[in-house]
């Protein structure tokens, strides 16, 4: 190694650390705000795990990254500037989602700029996965939540009638002979859907190498999460009618969320095995 090359490497080393330091400094308040949001909002408590999973995916690629050429790529600088533009607009308008989303854009641009196209391509998913830690705007959240409440209550009502259990539905409230079950926002299924989407993306990525299979498995999260949530409401209504309303309000209400999540995870695993079996039959 020549003296000129050595100086260049040292310069590159320190400039990389400087950019990383500036990135943390710029987004320090955004990061602390995210942590507070995860702590206060149970809908996004999974946010604590998302950066750890992303870091794990990067660590899994460490041997692959060592084989790639690392060189500066100026298109990455354009991506960084785009992300900074989103950050400025989001901060000026007090729009948290934009400011938080810009952090991922800038991070990707930083990797692209410092290490080149091959690194950016290899780390695209681990960086994009960080998007699951960002809470969606409340306006969008509640706009989706209420229709899901109505949809879940309607399908549960149909299931109750199918088994012959007398009930009347008024909006998101199901009236049983001895109990009125309200499908509130927390029971809409959106809460479990948000965390399951993150899990589904991770599971699909590590299970399959084909992007098509990954997309199919990821999209299956939507019907699985909705179906599991309807099962939860159905069991709660059944427990209130057959046993007692107290069972629905206490025990079932507390453990049903965990049950829904476990059912959804199991269903996701089963569906992944079905995809594998279908793939083998085609060969």
C-alpha positions as CSV (number, residue, x, y, z in Angstrom):
1,X,0.0,0.0,0.0
2,X,1.4,3.3,-1.0
3,X,1.6,6.3,1.3
4,X,-1.0,8.1,-0.8
5,X,-3.4,5.2,-0.6
6,X,-2.9,5.0,3.1
7,X,-3.7,8.6,3.6
8,X,-6.8,8.3,1.4
9,X,-8.0,5.3,3.5
10,X,-7.4,7.2,6.8
11,X,-9.3,10.2,5.4
12,X,-12.2,8.0,4.2
13,X,-12.3,6.3,7.6
14,X,-12.6,9.5,9.6
15,X,-15.1,11.1,7.1
16,X,-17.3,8.1,7.4
17,X,-17.3,8.3,11.2
18,X,-18.0,12.1,10.9
19,X,-21.0,11.5,8.7
20,X,-22.3,8.9,11.0
21,X,-21.9,11.2,14.0
22,X,-23.7,14.0,12.1
23,X,-26.5,11.6,11.3
24,X,-27.0,10.7,14.9
25,X,-26.8,14.3,16.0
26,X,-29.4,15.4,13.4
27,X,-31.8,12.7,14.3
28,X,-31.3,12.5,18.0
29,X,-34.6,14.1,18.9
30,X,-36.4,12.0,16.3
31,X,-35.0,8.8,17.8
32,X,-35.8,9.8,21.4
33,X,-39.3,10.8,20.2
34,X,-39.8,7.3,18.6
35,X,-38.7,5.6,21.8
36,X,-41.2,7.6,23.8
37,X,-43.9,6.7,21.3
38,X,-43.1,3.0,21.5
39,X,-43.2,3.1,25.3
40,X,-46.5,5.0,25.5
41,X,-48.5,3.4,22.6
42,X,-49.0,-0.4,22.9
43,X,-49.8,-0.5,19.2
44,X,-46.1,0.2,18.5
45,X,-44.3,-1.6,21.4
46,X,-42.8,-3.9,18.7
47,X,-40.8,-0.8,17.7
48,X,-38.1,-1.7,20.3
49,X,-37.5,-5.0,18.4
50,X,-37.4,-3.6,14.9
51,X,-33.9,-2.0,15.1
52,X,-32.5,-5.1,16.7
53,X,-33.9,-7.4,13.9
54,X,-32.5,-5.0,11.3
55,X,-29.1,-5.1,13.0
56,X,-29.3,-8.9,13.0
57,X,-30.0,-9.0,9.3
58,X,-27.0,-6.8,8.7
59,X,-24.8,-9.0,10.9
60,X,-26.0,-12.1,8.9
61,X,-24.6,-10.4,5.8
62,X,-21.2,-9.6,7.2
63,X,-19.4,-12.2,5.3
64,X,-21.1,-11.2,2.0
65,X,-20.3,-7.6,2.6
66,X,-16.6,-8.3,3.0
67,X,-16.5,-9.6,-0.5
68,X,-18.1,-6.5,-2.0
69,X,-16.1,-3.5,-3.3
70,X,-16.6,-0.5,-1.1
71,X,-16.3,2.9,-2.9
72,X,-18.0,6.2,-2.8
73,X,-21.0,6.6,-5.1
74,X,-22.4,10.1,-5.6
75,X,-26.0,9.0,-6.5
76,X,-26.2,8.1,-2.8
77,X,-25.5,11.8,-2.1
78,X,-28.6,12.7,-4.1
79,X,-30.7,10.3,-2.0
80,X,-29.3,11.8,1.2
81,X,-30.3,15.3,0.0
82,X,-33.8,14.0,-0.9
83,X,-34.1,12.6,2.7
84,X,-32.9,15.8,4.2
85,X,-35.5,17.7,2.1
86,X,-38.2,15.5,3.5
87,X,-36.8,16.1,7.0
88,X,-36.9,19.8,6.6
89,X,-40.5,19.8,5.3
90,X,-41.6,17.4,8.0
91,X,-39.9,19.4,10.8
92,X,-41.2,22.7,9.5
93,X,-44.7,21.4,9.4
94,X,-44.5,19.5,12.7
95,X,-45.3,16.3,10.8
96,X,-43.6,13.5,12.7
97,X,-44.1,10.8,10.2
98,X,-42.2,12.6,7.5
99,X,-39.4,13.6,9.8
100,X,-39.1,10.0,11.0
101,X,-39.4,8.5,7.5
102,X,-36.6,10.8,6.3
103,X,-34.2,9.1,8.7
104,X,-34.5,5.9,6.8
105,X,-34.0,7.6,3.4
106,X,-31.0,9.5,4.7
107,X,-29.5,6.3,6.2
108,X,-29.9,4.4,2.9
109,X,-28.3,7.3,1.1
110,X,-25.5,7.4,3.5
111,X,-24.7,3.7,2.9
112,X,-25.0,4.2,-0.8
113,X,-22.7,7.2,-0.8
114,X,-20.0,5.7,1.5
115,X,-19.9,2.2,0.2
116,X,-21.5,2.1,-3.3
117,X,-24.3,0.5,-5.2
118,X,-23.5,-3.1,-4.3
119,X,-23.6,-2.4,-0.5
120,X,-26.8,-0.4,-1.0
121,X,-28.5,-3.3,-2.8
122,X,-27.4,-5.8,-0.2
123,X,-28.6,-3.7,2.7
124,X,-31.8,-2.4,1.1
125,X,-34.1,-4.8,3.0
126,X,-32.5,-4.4,6.5
127,X,-32.7,-0.6,6.1
128,X,-36.2,-0.6,4.7
129,X,-37.3,-2.9,7.5
130,X,-36.8,0.0,9.9
131,X,-40.0,1.5,8.4
132,X,-42.0,-0.9,10.6
133,X,-40.8,1.0,13.7
134,X,-42.4,4.2,12.5
135,X,-46.0,4.8,13.7
136,X,-48.4,5.7,10.9
137,X,-50.2,9.0,11.3
138,X,-53.1,8.9,13.7
139,X,-55.4,10.3,11.0
140,X,-54.7,7.3,8.8
141,X,-54.7,4.9,11.7
142,X,-58.2,5.8,12.9
143,X,-59.5,6.1,9.3
144,X,-58.6,2.4,8.8
145,X,-59.5,1.3,12.3
146,X,-63.2,2.0,12.3
147,X,-64.0,0.3,9.0
148,X,-62.1,-2.7,10.4
149,X,-64.2,-2.6,13.6
150,X,-67.4,-2.7,11.5
151,X,-66.0,-5.5,9.2
152,X,-64.9,-7.6,12.2
153,X,-68.2,-7.2,14.0
154,X,-70.2,-8.0,10.9
155,X,-68.3,-11.3,10.2
156,X,-68.5,-12.3,13.8
157,X,-72.2,-11.7,13.8
158,X,-72.5,-13.9,10.7
159,X,-70.6,-16.7,12.4
160,X,-72.7,-16.4,15.6
161,X,-75.9,-16.8,13.5
162,X,-74.3,-19.7,11.6
163,X,-73.9,-21.7,14.8
164,X,-77.4,-20.6,15.9
165,X,-76.4,-18.2,18.7
166,X,-79.1,-15.5,18.9
167,X,-77.6,-12.0,18.5
168,X,-78.3,-8.5,17.1
169,X,-75.7,-6.2,15.6
170,X,-75.8,-2.4,15.8
171,X,-72.7,-1.0,14.1
172,X,-69.7,-2.3,16.0
173,X,-71.8,-3.6,18.9
174,X,-73.1,-7.2,19.1
175,X,-76.0,-7.7,21.4
176,X,-76.3,-11.2,23.0
177,X,-79.2,-12.3,25.2
178,X,-77.0,-11.7,28.3
179,X,-74.3,-9.4,27.1
180,X,-73.4,-6.6,24.7
181,X,-70.0,-7.0,23.1
182,X,-68.5,-3.8,21.7
183,X,-65.8,-4.2,19.1
184,X,-63.7,-1.2,20.1
185,X,-60.6,0.2,18.4
186,X,-58.3,-2.1,20.2
187,X,-60.3,-5.1,18.9
188,X,-60.4,-3.9,15.3
189,X,-57.4,-6.1,14.5
190,X,-55.2,-3.2,13.4
191,X,-53.0,-3.4,16.4
192,X,-52.1,-7.1,15.7
193,X,-51.9,-6.3,12.0
194,X,-49.2,-3.7,12.5
195,X,-46.9,-6.0,14.5
196,X,-47.7,-9.0,12.3
197,X,-46.7,-7.1,9.1
198,X,-43.2,-6.6,10.6
199,X,-43.0,-10.2,11.6
200,X,-44.3,-11.4,8.2
201,X,-41.8,-9.3,6.3
202,X,-38.9,-10.7,8.4
203,X,-40.1,-14.3,8.2
204,X,-40.7,-14.1,4.5
205,X,-37.2,-12.6,3.9
206,X,-35.4,-15.3,5.9
207,X,-37.6,-18.2,4.6
208,X,-37.4,-17.7,0.9
209,X,-34.9,-16.4,-1.6
210,X,-37.5,-15.8,-4.3
211,X,-38.9,-12.3,-4.1
212,X,-42.2,-13.5,-5.5
213,X,-42.6,-16.1,-2.7
214,X,-41.6,-13.4,-0.2
215,X,-44.3,-11.1,-1.4
216,X,-47.0,-13.8,-1.4
217,X,-46.1,-14.8,2.1
218,X,-46.0,-11.2,3.3
219,X,-49.4,-10.4,1.7
220,X,-50.9,-13.4,3.5
221,X,-50.5,-11.5,6.7
222,X,-53.5,-9.4,5.9
223,X,-56.1,-12.2,5.8
224,X,-54.4,-14.1,8.5
225,X,-54.4,-11.2,11.0
226,X,-58.0,-10.3,10.2
227,X,-59.2,-13.9,10.4
228,X,-57.4,-14.4,13.7
229,X,-58.9,-11.3,15.2
230,X,-62.5,-12.4,14.1
231,X,-61.8,-15.7,15.8
232,X,-60.9,-13.8,18.9
233,X,-64.1,-11.8,18.9
234,X,-66.1,-14.9,18.2
235,X,-64.6,-16.9,21.1
236,X,-65.2,-13.9,23.4
237,X,-68.8,-13.7,22.4
238,X,-69.2,-17.4,22.7
239,X,-67.6,-17.4,26.2
240,X,-69.8,-14.6,27.3
241,X,-73.0,-16.4,26.2
242,X,-72.1,-20.0,27.2
243,X,-70.2,-19.4,30.4
244,X,-70.6,-15.8,31.7
245,X,-70.0,-12.2,30.7
246,X,-67.3,-12.0,33.4
247,X,-65.3,-14.5,31.5
248,X,-65.4,-12.4,28.4
249,X,-64.5,-9.2,30.3
250,X,-61.7,-10.6,32.4
251,X,-59.9,-13.8,31.3
252,X,-60.7,-13.9,27.6
253,X,-60.1,-10.2,27.2
254,X,-56.6,-10.4,28.8
255,X,-55.4,-13.5,27.1
256,X,-57.1,-13.3,23.7
257,X,-54.6,-10.8,22.3
258,X,-51.8,-13.3,22.9
259,X,-53.9,-16.2,21.5
260,X,-54.6,-14.2,18.3
261,X,-50.9,-13.5,17.9
262,X,-49.9,-17.1,18.4
263,X,-52.6,-18.3,16.0
264,X,-51.5,-15.8,13.4
265,X,-47.8,-16.8,13.7
266,X,-48.7,-20.5,13.4
267,X,-50.9,-19.8,10.4
268,X,-48.1,-17.8,8.8
269,X,-45.7,-20.8,9.3
270,X,-48.3,-23.3,7.9
271,X,-48.8,-21.1,4.8
272,X,-45.0,-20.9,4.3
273,X,-44.9,-24.7,4.3
274,X,-47.7,-24.8,1.8
275,X,-45.8,-22.5,-0.5
276,X,-42.7,-24.8,-0.2
277,X,-44.8,-27.9,-1.0
278,X,-46.3,-26.3,-4.1
279,X,-42.9,-25.2,-5.3
280,X,-41.6,-28.8,-4.9
281,X,-44.5,-30.2,-6.9
282,X,-43.9,-27.9,-9.8
283,X,-40.2,-29.1,-10.1
